[in-house]
């Protein structure tokens, strides 16, 4: 297992914006994070504004000139949006095509037609995991809630027995698997290999989602036994369509970017020659930008045209998909700005210096930092972005595989115990018609199980690879 050691080198060579001592700098970091937490939790300020103000506060508390702090923040924001902004946009387009064309409904209905009885919770995990690949968590919930409620109602199942597996599938995808914003930003921050991170993420995700989904749902159903609320069953997209895409074409389209990115990682391992033509080809087609762009273009035909969409309808769908992600892009960008401010202020070197004699594994430290920020802010994305900025220097002497595990450790920590300061908490509460206490006993505990199990699996993997 990679541990913090005296020999660790700093990952960033940018001239610090301040030469403050460790004690002063540590206080400045805590004060900056406290400002962000206070603005988000108490003043209900948008995370973009909170991160922007918190970055400026960090620089001020550290005694840095304001102009240098502004330069660090804006440079970091620009670099982050340049790195992941287009990928988030392409993911949003693919998700919107999947939803509006009825492709998501087709996957759901096909799998449910093959499942029944004890297999139903496992079917829900499969559905949520497949649909959750290209979709943001909130969009996935909106898509799956009608299915969860209808299955529970028509099959006379416990709502928790069906709902928890679906939520677990979505949450694990959101926290661990690119192209979701959190993992993408963490990969960019620690310079991890996307293909290897994706492969290891899938390896960690499978047992995690089984434990937190179908297995925990048995317990959750005993703790909270509530009927499916009729008022929350909305109209499904495919009910307004004359036809919809086939199951095979839809599934192939959703998995296309994953297959391309994993193929690149596999070729990198087998060929291991940057000048070889095969590796050069896969370096292009397996890059996140090309893989997602290819899926979007293919999806316009296999999803949009297959549903009878005209060119204008497809264009409108693409246009509508981009507006809702403006906030996400700004939050991610501001998080990158905060990360750059942390690094340029010397925080990365400070963490290396004060922890060089610790025996705590670097992966565990990353998980704990993400957990602390998640509990404080309620946002998995903010926790991932901030933690990635803090621990990025730890990746300096890590192997490629361990750098990917560092990303997964951060992602696992960012999912820990969702509570009242998390928008997802209230989304689940209202859709399922639960009380606050019932939501804590089901949703919050499920998130904690995901975080702990995934974190533990990451540590175990670090022992064998």
DRENDO-1510 file (C-alpha; in Angstrom, 1 decimal, always signed):
<recs>
REC; n; res; u; v; w
REC; 1; UNK; +0.0; +0.0; +0.0 .
REC; 2; UNK; +1.3; +3.4; -0.9 .
REC; 3; UNK; +2.1; +5.3; +2.3 .
REC; 4; UNK; +3.1; +8.9; +3.0 .
REC; 5; UNK; +6.9; +8.9; +3.3 .
REC; 6; UNK; +9.8; +11.3; +3.7 .
REC; 7; UNK; +10.7; +10.8; +0.0 .
REC; 8; UNK; +7.4; +12.1; -1.3 .
REC; 9; UNK; +7.8; +15.0; -3.8 .
REC; 10; UNK; +5.4; +17.9; -4.3 .
REC; 11; UNK; +3.1; +17.4; -7.3 .
REC; 12; UNK; +3.0; +21.1; -8.2 .
REC; 13; UNK; +5.9; +23.4; -8.8 .
REC; 14; UNK; +3.9; +26.6; -9.2 .
REC; 15; UNK; +5.3; +29.5; -7.1 .
REC; 16; UNK; +3.2; +29.8; -4.0 .
REC; 17; UNK; +1.0; +32.8; -3.8 .
REC; 18; UNK; +2.0; +33.1; -0.1 .
REC; 19; UNK; +4.9; +32.0; +2.0 .
REC; 20; UNK; +2.9; +31.6; +5.2 .
REC; 21; UNK; +4.1; +29.1; +7.8 .
REC; 22; UNK; +2.3; +25.8; +8.2 .
REC; 23; UNK; +0.3; +26.9; +11.3 .
REC; 24; UNK; -0.8; +30.1; +9.6 .
REC; 25; UNK; -1.6; +28.3; +6.4 .
REC; 26; UNK; -3.5; +25.5; +8.2 .
REC; 27; UNK; -5.7; +28.0; +9.9 .
REC; 28; UNK; -6.2; +29.8; +6.6 .
REC; 29; UNK; -7.4; +26.5; +4.9 .
REC; 30; UNK; -9.8; +25.7; +7.7 .
REC; 31; UNK; -11.1; +29.3; +7.6 .
REC; 32; UNK; -11.6; +29.1; +3.8 .
REC; 33; UNK; -13.4; +25.8; +4.0 .
REC; 34; UNK; -15.5; +27.1; +7.0 .
REC; 35; UNK; -16.5; +30.1; +4.9 .
REC; 36; UNK; -17.7; +27.8; +2.1 .
REC; 37; UNK; -19.6; +25.5; +4.5 .
REC; 38; UNK; -21.2; +28.4; +6.3 .
REC; 39; UNK; -22.3; +30.1; +3.0 .
REC; 40; UNK; -23.8; +26.8; +1.7 .
REC; 41; UNK; -25.4; +25.5; +4.9 .
REC; 42; UNK; -26.5; +28.6; +6.7 .
REC; 43; UNK; -27.0; +31.3; +4.1 .
REC; 44; UNK; -28.1; +28.8; +1.4 .
REC; 45; UNK; -25.8; +30.5; -1.1 .
REC; 46; UNK; -25.2; +28.7; -4.4 .
REC; 47; UNK; -22.1; +26.5; -4.3 .
REC; 48; UNK; -20.5; +28.4; -7.2 .
REC; 49; UNK; -20.7; +31.7; -5.3 .
REC; 50; UNK; -19.7; +30.0; -2.0 .
REC; 51; UNK; -16.6; +28.4; -3.7 .
REC; 52; UNK; -15.6; +31.7; -5.3 .
REC; 53; UNK; -15.9; +33.6; -2.1 .
REC; 54; UNK; -14.2; +30.8; -0.1 .
REC; 55; UNK; -11.3; +30.9; -2.5 .
REC; 56; UNK; -10.8; +34.6; -2.1 .
REC; 57; UNK; -11.2; +34.2; +1.7 .
REC; 58; UNK; -8.5; +31.5; +1.7 .
REC; 59; UNK; -6.1; +33.8; +0.0 .
REC; 60; UNK; -6.9; +36.7; +2.3 .
REC; 61; UNK; -6.5; +34.5; +5.4 .
REC; 62; UNK; -3.2; +33.2; +4.1 .
REC; 63; UNK; -1.9; +36.8; +3.6 .
REC; 64; UNK; -1.7; +36.5; -0.2 .
REC; 65; UNK; -2.0; +39.5; -2.5 .
REC; 66; UNK; -5.5; +39.7; -3.8 .
REC; 67; UNK; -4.4; +39.9; -7.5 .
REC; 68; UNK; -2.4; +36.6; -7.1 .
REC; 69; UNK; -5.3; +34.9; -5.5 .
REC; 70; UNK; -7.6; +36.0; -8.3 .
REC; 71; UNK; -5.1; +34.8; -10.9 .
REC; 72; UNK; -4.9; +31.4; -9.1 .
REC; 73; UNK; -8.6; +31.0; -8.9 .
REC; 74; UNK; -9.4; +32.1; -12.5 .
REC; 75; UNK; -6.6; +29.9; -13.9 .
REC; 76; UNK; -7.8; +26.9; -12.0 .
REC; 77; UNK; -11.4; +27.5; -13.1 .
REC; 78; UNK; -10.4; +27.8; -16.7 .
REC; 79; UNK; -8.2; +24.7; -16.6 .
REC; 80; UNK; -11.0; +22.6; -15.0 .
REC; 81; UNK; -13.7; +23.7; -17.4 .
REC; 82; UNK; -11.3; +23.1; -20.3 .
REC; 83; UNK; -10.6; +19.6; -19.0 .
REC; 84; UNK; -14.1; +18.4; -18.1 .
REC; 85; UNK; -16.6; +20.9; -19.3 .
REC; 86; UNK; -17.1; +19.5; -22.8 .
REC; 87; UNK; -17.3; +16.0; -21.3 .
REC; 88; UNK; -20.1; +17.0; -18.9 .
REC; 89; UNK; -21.9; +18.7; -21.8 .
REC; 90; UNK; -21.7; +15.6; -24.0 .
REC; 91; UNK; -22.9; +13.4; -21.1 .
REC; 92; UNK; -25.9; +15.7; -20.6 .
REC; 93; UNK; -26.8; +15.5; -24.3 .
REC; 94; UNK; -26.5; +11.7; -24.3 .
REC; 95; UNK; -28.7; +11.5; -21.2 .
REC; 96; UNK; -31.3; +13.8; -22.6 .
REC; 97; UNK; -31.5; +11.7; -25.8 .
REC; 98; UNK; -31.8; +8.6; -23.7 .
REC; 99; UNK; -34.7; +10.1; -21.7 .
REC; 100; UNK; -36.7; +11.9; -24.4 .
REC; 101; UNK; -36.5; +9.1; -27.0 .
REC; 102; UNK; -38.0; +6.5; -24.6 .
REC; 103; UNK; -34.7; +4.6; -24.7 .
REC; 104; UNK; -34.6; +4.6; -20.9 .
REC; 105; UNK; -38.1; +3.3; -20.7 .
REC; 106; UNK; -37.3; +0.6; -23.2 .
REC; 107; UNK; -34.3; -0.7; -21.1 .
REC; 108; UNK; -36.5; -0.6; -17.9 .
REC; 109; UNK; -39.5; -2.4; -19.5 .
REC; 110; UNK; -37.3; -5.1; -21.1 .
REC; 111; UNK; -35.5; -5.9; -17.9 .
REC; 112; UNK; -38.6; -5.9; -15.8 .
REC; 113; UNK; -40.4; -8.2; -18.2 .
REC; 114; UNK; -37.6; -10.8; -17.6 .
REC; 115; UNK; -37.5; -10.4; -13.8 .
REC; 116; UNK; -39.9; -11.1; -11.0 .
REC; 117; UNK; -40.2; -12.1; -7.4 .
REC; 118; UNK; -36.8; -12.3; -5.6 .
REC; 119; UNK; -35.0; -11.2; -8.8 .
REC; 120; UNK; -36.7; -7.8; -8.9 .
REC; 121; UNK; -34.3; -5.9; -6.5 .
REC; 122; UNK; -31.4; -7.3; -8.6 .
REC; 123; UNK; -33.2; -6.1; -11.8 .
REC; 124; UNK; -33.5; -2.6; -10.3 .
REC; 125; UNK; -29.8; -2.5; -9.6 .
REC; 126; UNK; -29.1; -3.5; -13.2 .
REC; 127; UNK; -31.5; -0.9; -14.6 .
REC; 128; UNK; -30.1; +1.9; -12.4 .
REC; 129; UNK; -26.5; +1.1; -13.1 .
REC; 130; UNK; -27.0; +1.0; -16.9 .
REC; 131; UNK; -29.1; +4.1; -17.0 .
REC; 132; UNK; -26.9; +5.8; -14.4 .
REC; 133; UNK; -23.8; +5.6; -16.7 .
REC; 134; UNK; -24.5; +8.7; -18.8 .
REC; 135; UNK; -26.9; +10.5; -16.5 .
REC; 136; UNK; -26.5; +12.9; -13.6 .
REC; 137; UNK; -27.8; +11.6; -10.3 .
REC; 138; UNK; -30.8; +13.9; -10.1 .
REC; 139; UNK; -31.8; +13.1; -13.7 .
REC; 140; UNK; -31.5; +9.4; -13.0 .
REC; 141; UNK; -33.8; +9.7; -10.0 .
REC; 142; UNK; -36.4; +11.5; -12.0 .
REC; 143; UNK; -36.2; +8.8; -14.7 .
REC; 144; UNK; -36.3; +5.8; -12.3 .
REC; 145; UNK; -38.8; +7.0; -9.7 .
REC; 146; UNK; -41.9; +6.3; -11.9 .
REC; 147; UNK; -40.5; +2.8; -12.5 .
REC; 148; UNK; -39.8; +2.1; -8.8 .
REC; 149; UNK; -43.2; +3.3; -7.7 .
REC; 150; UNK; -45.1; +1.4; -10.4 .
REC; 151; UNK; -43.2; -1.9; -9.7 .
REC; 152; UNK; -43.7; -1.6; -6.0 .
REC; 153; UNK; -47.4; -0.8; -6.5 .
REC; 154; UNK; -48.3; -3.4; -9.2 .
REC; 155; UNK; -46.1; -6.2; -7.8 .
REC; 156; UNK; -47.1; -5.5; -4.1 .
REC; 157; UNK; -43.4; -5.1; -3.2 .
REC; 158; UNK; -42.0; -3.1; -0.3 .
REC; 159; UNK; -41.1; +0.3; -1.6 .
REC; 160; UNK; -37.7; +0.1; +0.1 .
REC; 161; UNK; -37.0; -3.3; -1.3 .
REC; 162; UNK; -37.3; -1.9; -4.8 .
REC; 163; UNK; -36.2; +1.7; -4.2 .
REC; 164; UNK; -32.9; +1.2; -2.3 .
REC; 165; UNK; -31.3; -1.0; -5.0 .
REC; 166; UNK; -32.2; +1.6; -7.7 .
REC; 167; UNK; -30.8; +4.4; -5.6 .
REC; 168; UNK; -27.7; +2.4; -4.8 .
REC; 169; UNK; -27.0; +1.8; -8.5 .
REC; 170; UNK; -27.4; +5.5; -9.3 .
REC; 171; UNK; -25.3; +6.7; -6.4 .
REC; 172; UNK; -22.4; +4.3; -7.0 .
REC; 173; UNK; -22.2; +5.3; -10.7 .
REC; 174; UNK; -22.3; +9.0; -9.7 .
REC; 175; UNK; -19.5; +8.7; -7.1 .
REC; 176; UNK; -17.1; +6.3; -8.7 .
REC; 177; UNK; -17.6; +6.0; -12.5 .
REC; 178; UNK; -16.6; +8.5; -15.2 .
REC; 179; UNK; -17.9; +10.4; -17.1 .
REC; 180; UNK; -19.7; +11.7; -14.0 .
REC; 181; UNK; -18.4; +15.2; -13.1 .
REC; 182; UNK; -16.9; +14.2; -9.7 .
REC; 183; UNK; -14.7; +11.4; -10.9 .
REC; 184; UNK; -13.7; +13.3; -14.0 .
REC; 185; UNK; -12.5; +16.3; -11.9 .
REC; 186; UNK; -10.6; +14.1; -9.5 .
REC; 187; UNK; -9.0; +12.2; -12.4 .
REC; 188; UNK; -7.9; +15.6; -13.9 .
REC; 189; UNK; -6.7; +16.9; -10.5 .
REC; 190; UNK; -4.4; +13.9; -9.7 .
REC; 191; UNK; -3.5; +13.2; -13.3 .
REC; 192; UNK; -4.9; +9.7; -13.2 .
REC; 193; UNK; -5.4; +7.4; -16.2 .
REC; 194; UNK; -9.1; +7.5; -17.1 .
REC; 195; UNK; -9.3; +4.0; -18.6 .
REC; 196; UNK; -7.7; +2.4; -15.6 .
REC; 197; UNK; -9.8; +4.4; -13.2 .
REC; 198; UNK; -12.9; +3.3; -15.1 .
REC; 199; UNK; -11.8; -0.4; -15.0 .
REC; 200; UNK; -11.0; -0.3; -11.3 .
REC; 201; UNK; -14.1; +1.7; -10.6 .
REC; 202; UNK; -16.3; -1.0; -12.2 .
REC; 203; UNK; -14.4; -3.6; -10.1 .
REC; 204; UNK; -15.1; -1.7; -6.9 .
REC; 205; UNK; -18.7; -0.7; -7.9 .
REC; 206; UNK; -20.0; -4.2; -8.5 .
REC; 207; UNK; -19.7; -5.7; -4.9 .
REC; 208; UNK; -20.4; -2.2; -3.4 .
REC; 209; UNK; -23.8; -1.9; -5.2 .
REC; 210; UNK; -24.7; -5.5; -4.3 .
REC; 211; UNK; -24.1; -4.9; -0.6 .
REC; 212; UNK; -25.7; -1.5; -0.5 .
REC; 213; UNK; -28.5; -2.4; -2.9 .
REC; 214; UNK; -30.3; -5.7; -2.8 .
REC; 215; UNK; -28.7; -6.9; +0.4 .
REC; 216; UNK; -29.3; -3.8; +2.5 .
REC; 217; UNK; -32.7; -3.3; +1.0 .
REC; 218; UNK; -33.9; -6.4; +3.0 .
REC; 219; UNK; -32.9; -4.6; +6.2 .
REC; 220; UNK; -34.3; -1.2; +5.1 .
REC; 221; UNK; -37.6; -2.8; +4.2 .
REC; 222; UNK; -37.9; -4.0; +7.8 .
REC; 223; UNK; -36.9; -0.7; +9.2 .
REC; 224; UNK; -39.2; +1.4; +7.0 .
REC; 225; UNK; -42.4; -0.2; +5.6 .
REC; 226; UNK; -44.2; +2.4; +3.6 .
REC; 227; UNK; -46.5; +2.1; +0.6 .
REC; 228; UNK; -45.7; +3.7; -2.8 .
REC; 229; UNK; -47.3; +7.2; -2.9 .
REC; 230; UNK; -49.7; +7.5; -5.8 .
REC; 231; UNK; -49.3; +11.2; -6.1 .
REC; 232; UNK; -45.6; +10.9; -7.1 .
REC; 233; UNK; -46.1; +8.8; -10.2 .
REC; 234; UNK; -45.4; +11.1; -13.2 .
REC; 235; UNK; -46.0; +10.6; -16.9 .
REC; 236; UNK; -43.2; +8.6; -18.6 .
REC; 237; UNK; -41.5; +10.1; -21.8 .
REC; 238; UNK; -42.5; +7.1; -24.0 .
REC; 239; UNK; -46.2; +7.5; -23.3 .
REC; 240; UNK; -46.2; +10.5; -25.7 .
REC; 241; UNK; -44.3; +8.6; -28.4 .
REC; 242; UNK; -45.6; +6.5; -31.3 .
REC; 243; UNK; -42.4; +4.3; -31.2 .
REC; 244; UNK; -39.2; +4.1; -29.3 .
REC; 245; UNK; -35.7; +2.6; -29.8 .
REC; 246; UNK; -35.0; -1.1; -29.5 .
REC; 247; UNK; -33.4; -2.5; -26.3 .
REC; 248; UNK; -30.2; -3.7; -28.0 .
REC; 249; UNK; -29.5; -0.5; -29.9 .
REC; 250; UNK; -30.2; +1.6; -26.7 .
REC; 251; UNK; -27.9; -0.5; -24.6 .
REC; 252; UNK; -25.1; -0.6; -27.2 .
REC; 253; UNK; -25.3; +3.2; -27.4 .
REC; 254; UNK; -25.1; +3.7; -23.7 .
REC; 255; UNK; -22.2; +1.3; -23.3 .
REC; 256; UNK; -20.3; +2.6; -26.4 .
REC; 257; UNK; -18.2; +5.3; -24.5 .
REC; 258; UNK; -17.4; +2.8; -21.7 .
REC; 259; UNK; -16.2; +0.1; -24.2 .
REC; 260; UNK; -14.1; +2.6; -26.1 .
REC; 261; UNK; -12.4; +4.0; -23.0 .
REC; 262; UNK; -11.8; +0.5; -21.6 .
REC; 263; UNK; -10.4; -0.7; -24.9 .
REC; 264; UNK; -7.9; +2.1; -24.8 .
REC; 265; UNK; -6.8; +1.1; -21.3 .
REC; 266; UNK; -6.5; -2.5; -22.4 .
REC; 267; UNK; -4.4; -1.6; -25.5 .
REC; 268; UNK; -2.1; +0.6; -23.4 .
REC; 269; UNK; -1.4; -2.4; -21.2 .
REC; 270; UNK; -1.0; -5.0; -24.0 .
REC; 271; UNK; +0.9; -2.9; -26.6 .
REC; 272; UNK; +2.7; -0.5; -24.3 .
REC; 273; UNK; +4.3; +1.3; -27.2 .
REC; 274; UNK; +3.2; +5.0; -27.8 .
REC; 275; UNK; +4.6; +4.9; -31.3 .
REC; 276; UNK; +2.7; +1.7; -32.3 .
REC; 277; UNK; -0.1; +2.4; -34.8 .
REC; 278; UNK; -2.7; +0.4; -32.9 .
REC; 279; UNK; -2.0; +2.3; -29.6 .
REC; 280; UNK; -2.1; +5.6; -31.4 .
REC; 281; UNK; -5.5; +4.8; -32.9 .
REC; 282; UNK; -6.9; +3.8; -29.6 .
REC; 283; UNK; -5.4; +6.8; -27.8 .
REC; 284; UNK; -7.7; +8.8; -30.0 .
REC; 285; UNK; -10.9; +6.8; -30.2 .
REC; 286; UNK; -10.6; +5.9; -26.5 .
REC; 287; UNK; -10.1; +9.4; -25.3 .
REC; 288; UNK; -13.1; +10.6; -23.2 .
REC; 289; UNK; -13.9; +13.4; -25.7 .
REC; 290; UNK; -14.0; +11.2; -28.8 .
REC; 291; UNK; -15.7; +8.3; -26.9 .
REC; 292; UNK; -18.6; +10.5; -25.7 .
REC; 293; UNK; -18.8; +12.5; -28.9 .
REC; 294; UNK; -19.1; +9.2; -30.8 .
REC; 295; UNK; -21.9; +8.0; -28.5 .
REC; 296; UNK; -23.8; +11.3; -28.9 .
REC; 297; UNK; -23.6; +11.1; -32.7 .
REC; 298; UNK; -24.6; +7.4; -32.8 .
REC; 299; UNK; -27.4; +8.2; -30.3 .
REC; 300; UNK; -28.9; +10.8; -32.6 .
REC; 301; UNK; -29.6; +7.9; -35.0 .
REC; 302; UNK; -30.1; +4.9; -32.7 .
REC; 303; UNK; -32.2; +6.9; -30.1 .
REC; 304; UNK; -33.5; +10.1; -31.8 .
REC; 305; UNK; -34.3; +8.9; -35.3 .
REC; 306; UNK; -35.4; +5.5; -34.0 .
REC; 307; UNK; -38.0; +7.3; -31.9 .
REC; 308; UNK; -39.2; +9.2; -35.0 .
REC; 309; UNK; -37.5; +12.5; -34.1 .
REC; 310; UNK; -37.1; +15.0; -36.9 .
REC; 311; UNK; -33.8; +16.9; -37.3 .
REC; 312; UNK; -35.4; +19.9; -35.6 .
REC; 313; UNK; -36.6; +17.7; -32.7 .
REC; 314; UNK; -33.1; +16.3; -32.2 .
REC; 315; UNK; -31.7; +19.8; -32.3 .
REC; 316; UNK; -34.2; +21.0; -29.7 .
REC; 317; UNK; -33.4; +18.0; -27.5 .
REC; 318; UNK; -29.7; +18.8; -27.6 .
REC; 319; UNK; -30.4; +22.5; -26.9 .
REC; 320; UNK; -32.6; +21.6; -23.9 .
REC; 321; UNK; -30.0; +19.3; -22.5 .
REC; 322; UNK; -27.4; +22.0; -22.1 .
REC; 323; UNK; -29.3; +24.6; -20.0 .
REC; 324; UNK; -29.7; +22.5; -16.8 .
REC; 325; UNK; -25.9; +21.8; -16.6 .
REC; 326; UNK; -24.9; +25.5; -16.5 .
REC; 327; UNK; -25.0; +25.4; -12.7 .
REC; 328; UNK; -23.0; +22.1; -12.6 .
REC; 329; UNK; -20.3; +23.5; -14.9 .
REC; 330; UNK; -20.0; +26.6; -12.8 .
REC; 331; UNK; -19.7; +24.6; -9.5 .
REC; 332; UNK; -17.1; +22.3; -11.1 .
REC; 333; UNK; -15.2; +25.2; -12.5 .
REC; 334; UNK; -15.2; +27.1; -9.2 .
REC; 335; UNK; -14.2; +23.9; -7.4 .
REC; 336; UNK; -11.2; +23.8; -9.8 .
REC; 337; UNK; -10.4; +27.4; -8.9 .
REC; 338; UNK; -10.6; +26.6; -5.2 .
REC; 339; UNK; -8.3; +23.6; -5.8 .
REC; 340; UNK; -5.7; +25.8; -7.6 .
REC; 341; UNK; -5.9; +28.4; -4.8 .
REC; 342; UNK; -5.2; +25.6; -2.3 .
REC; 343; UNK; -2.2; +24.3; -4.3 .
REC; 344; UNK; -0.7; +27.7; -5.1 .
REC; 345; UNK; -1.0; +28.8; -1.5 .
REC; 346; UNK; +1.3; +25.9; -0.6 .
REC; 347; UNK; -1.3; +23.6; +1.0 .
REC; 348; UNK; -0.1; +20.6; -1.0 .
REC; 349; UNK; +3.4; +21.0; +0.2 .
REC; 350; UNK; +2.1; +21.6; +3.8 .
REC; 351; UNK; +0.2; +18.3; +3.7 .
REC; 352; UNK; +3.3; +16.5; +2.6 .
REC; 353; UNK; +5.5; +18.1; +5.3 .
REC; 354; UNK; +3.2; +17.6; +8.2 .
REC; 355; UNK; +2.1; +14.1; +7.3 .
REC; 356; UNK; +5.5; +12.6; +6.3 .
REC; 357; UNK; +5.9; +10.8; +9.6 .
REC; 358; UNK; +2.4; +9.5; +9.8 .
REC; 359; UNK; +1.7; +5.8; +9.2 .
REC; 360; UNK; -1.8; +6.5; +7.8 .
REC; 361; UNK; -2.2; +5.3; +4.2 .
REC; 362; UNK; -2.5; +8.0; +1.6 .
REC; 363; UNK; -5.7; +6.5; +0.3 .
REC; 364; UNK; -7.3; +6.5; +3.7 .
REC; 365; UNK; -6.3; +10.1; +4.2 .
REC; 366; UNK; -8.0; +11.0; +0.9 .
REC; 367; UNK; -11.1; +9.2; +2.0 .
REC; 368; UNK; -11.3; +10.9; +5.4 .
REC; 369; UNK; -10.8; +14.4; +3.9 .
REC; 370; UNK; -13.6; +13.7; +1.4 .
REC; 371; UNK; -15.8; +12.4; +4.2 .
REC; 372; UNK; -15.3; +15.6; +6.3 .
REC; 373; UNK; -16.1; +17.9; +3.4 .
REC; 374; UNK; -19.1; +15.8; +2.4 .
REC; 375; UNK; -20.5; +16.0; +6.0 .
REC; 376; UNK; -19.9; +19.7; +6.1 .
REC; 377; UNK; -21.2; +20.8; +2.7 .
REC; 378; UNK; -23.7; +18.1; +1.8 .
REC; 379; UNK; -22.4; +18.0; -1.8 .
REC; 380; UNK; -20.6; +15.0; -3.2 .
REC; 381; UNK; -19.3; +17.0; -6.1 .
REC; 382; UNK; -17.9; +19.8; -3.8 .
REC; 383; UNK; -16.4; +17.1; -1.6 .
REC; 384; UNK; -14.7; +15.4; -4.5 .
REC; 385; UNK; -13.4; +18.6; -6.0 .
REC; 386; UNK; -12.1; +20.0; -2.8 .
REC; 387; UNK; -10.5; +16.8; -1.6 .
REC; 388; UNK; -8.9; +16.2; -4.9 .
REC; 389; UNK; -7.2; +19.6; -4.7 .
REC; 390; UNK; -6.0; +18.9; -1.2 .
REC; 391; UNK; -4.5; +15.4; -1.8 .
REC; 392; UNK; -3.3; +15.9; -5.4 .
REC; 393; UNK; +0.4; +16.1; -4.2 .
REC; 394; UNK; +0.1; +12.7; -2.7 .
REC; 395; UNK; -0.1; +11.2; -6.2 .
REC; 396; UNK; +3.4; +12.4; -7.0 .
REC; 397; UNK; +5.2; +9.1; -6.3 .
REC; 398; UNK; +2.2; +6.8; -6.9 .
REC; 399; UNK; +2.0; +4.2; -9.6 .
REC; 400; UNK; -0.6; +4.5; -12.3 .
REC; 401; UNK; -2.9; +2.0; -10.6 .
REC; 402; UNK; -2.6; +3.6; -7.2 .
REC; 403; UNK; -3.3; +7.1; -8.6 .
REC; 404; UNK; -6.6; +5.7; -10.0 .
REC; 405; UNK; -7.3; +4.2; -6.6 .
REC; 406; UNK; -6.7; +7.6; -5.1 .
REC; 407; UNK; -9.5; +9.0; -7.3 .
REC; 408; UNK; -11.8; +6.1; -6.2 .
REC; 409; UNK; -11.0; +6.7; -2.5 .
REC; 410; UNK; -12.0; +10.4; -2.9 .
REC; 411; UNK; -15.2; +9.4; -4.7 .
REC; 412; UNK; -16.1; +6.8; -2.0 .
REC; 413; UNK; -15.5; +9.4; +0.7 .
REC; 414; UNK; -17.7; +12.0; -1.1 .
REC; 415; UNK; -20.8; +9.7; -0.7 .
REC; 416; UNK; -20.6; +9.3; +3.1 .
REC; 417; UNK; -23.8; +9.9; +5.1 .
REC; 418; UNK; -26.0; +12.2; +3.1 .
REC; 419; UNK; -28.2; +14.2; +5.5 .
REC; 420; UNK; -30.3; +17.4; +5.7 .
REC; 421; UNK; -27.7; +19.6; +3.9 .
REC; 422; UNK; -27.8; +17.5; +0.8 .
REC; 423; UNK; -30.3; +18.2; -2.0 .
REC; 424; UNK; -30.4; +14.4; -2.8 .
REC; 425; UNK; -31.7; +13.7; +0.8 .
REC; 426; UNK; -34.7; +15.9; +0.2 .
REC; 427; UNK; -35.3; +14.6; -3.3 .
REC; 428; UNK; -35.5; +11.0; -2.0 .
REC; 429; UNK; -37.6; +12.0; +1.0 .
REC; 430; UNK; -40.2; +13.8; -1.1 .
REC; 431; UNK; -40.4; +11.3; -4.0 .
REC; 432; UNK; -40.8; +8.3; -1.6 .
REC; 433; UNK; -43.0; +10.2; +0.8 .
REC; 434; UNK; -40.8; +9.5; +3.8 .
REC; 435; UNK; -40.2; +11.4; +7.1 .
REC; 436; UNK; -36.8; +12.8; +7.9 .
REC; 437; UNK; -36.2; +10.0; +10.3 .
REC; 438; UNK; -37.2; +7.3; +7.7 .
REC; 439; UNK; -34.9; +8.9; +5.1 .
REC; 440; UNK; -32.0; +8.8; +7.5 .
REC; 441; UNK; -32.6; +5.1; +8.3 .
REC; 442; UNK; -32.8; +4.2; +4.6 .
REC; 443; UNK; -31.1; +6.6; +2.2 .
REC; 444; UNK; -28.5; +8.0; +4.6 .
REC; 445; UNK; -27.5; +4.6; +5.9 .
REC; 446; UNK; -27.3; +3.3; +2.3 .
REC; 447; UNK; -25.0; +6.1; +1.3 .
REC; 448; UNK; -22.7; +5.4; +4.3 .
REC; 449; UNK; -22.6; +1.7; +3.4 .
REC; 450; UNK; -21.5; +2.6; -0.2 .
REC; 451; UNK; -18.8; +4.9; +1.1 .
REC; 452; UNK; -17.4; +2.5; +3.7 .
REC; 453; UNK; -17.6; -0.6; +1.4 .
REC; 454; UNK; -16.1; +1.2; -1.6 .
REC; 455; UNK; -13.4; +2.7; +0.6 .
REC; 456; UNK; -12.5; -0.6; +2.1 .
REC; 457; UNK; -12.3; -2.3; -1.3 .
REC; 458; UNK; -10.0; +0.4; -2.6 .
REC; 459; UNK; -7.7; -0.2; +0.3 .
REC; 460; UNK; -7.8; -3.9; -0.3 .
REC; 461; UNK; -7.0; -3.5; -4.0 .
REC; 462; UNK; -4.0; -1.3; -3.1 .
REC; 463; UNK; -2.5; -4.3; -1.3 .
REC; 464; UNK; -2.6; -6.5; -4.4 .
REC; 465; UNK; -1.9; -4.2; -7.3 .
</recs>
